[in-house]
């Protein structure tokens, strides 16, 4: 057996620090990883992190170079920054802010072979601890992802930094995590561990647990953020528990109908979809996913009410997609292919399910 022929199970991250004030751990973490960092973030994210951490970095005499990235997360940019990091003798990569910049930092880590530390400023996705780097082209259209060869080395999730995110980013992350359960049930019924592989069952059980928590606490976190009763636990759930579900997916439930909707909108409806966040597009697809799974109208309305309470779009028209017969056919054919819906019965069920988001 050859190492390159085996897909290793990659779950979670090397270290996860959560709570108020953990940004103070960034300097000693960089020192432990060699002492010189290439730090990558967007305009807002890098400002938030550097405002909180730069003093301690200077006091600890940590050598660091900051790149404020304003473009898309592309493989070309990742390659350029990787070469820059190696040329300058950096020993670790630090990704700061939101999903695209952290995915970019993770891709730089892959291409340079250097460890990566993530410092999120929102819970809009589980990117800070996930083992895949979602990539785009310069137009913002989805391109093939870069898979990491190992877990993220360290995630530093400071409550105070994440509390600065607007409510919309909390809503997006909460629904993106909730979508995991619906996608776990894509084209399969699992009543016990005997109906699937152990990895699939671990994925399912964890999806149920995080959904129970987020349906129960999501509105409080959205409305009150750091004053919410379970704020720190919500960050943990969105940033780490959700990526654990993805880590155990073993190829299933990773690109079912909810996330296929996101990819479709980014690629085929790029300009109109640009104003919507990842989790907002996923959530619209989730309503269709639940209907396709056979959930009742009453069960689907539980999710729809949560979305409306958090001012999220719930229809294709609201996210700027044309609902003419021709456009709907393009959408349904595309997500059917992505979700491996190949039977005539499955396609008919999908066509019926789309009524939930018209």
Secondary structure, DSSP 8 states (H G I E B T S, - for coil): --GGGS-----SEEEEEEETTGGGHHHHHHHHTTSEEEEEE-HHHHHHHHHHHHHHHHHTT-EEEEEE--S---HHHHHHHHHHHHHTT--EEEEEESHHHHHHHHHHHHHHT-EEEEEES--SSSGGG-SEEEEE-TTS-EEEEEE-SS-EEEEEEEHHHHTTS-HHHHHHHHHHHHHHHHHHTTT---SSGGGS-HHHHHHHHHHHHHHHHHHHHHHHHHHHGGGSTTHHHHHHIIIIIHHHHHHT-TTSSSSSHHHHHHHHHHHHSHHHHTTS-HHHHHHHHHHHHHHHHT--HHHHHHHHHHHHHTT---STGGGT---SHHHHHHHHHHHHHHTT--SHHHHHHHHHHGGGG-
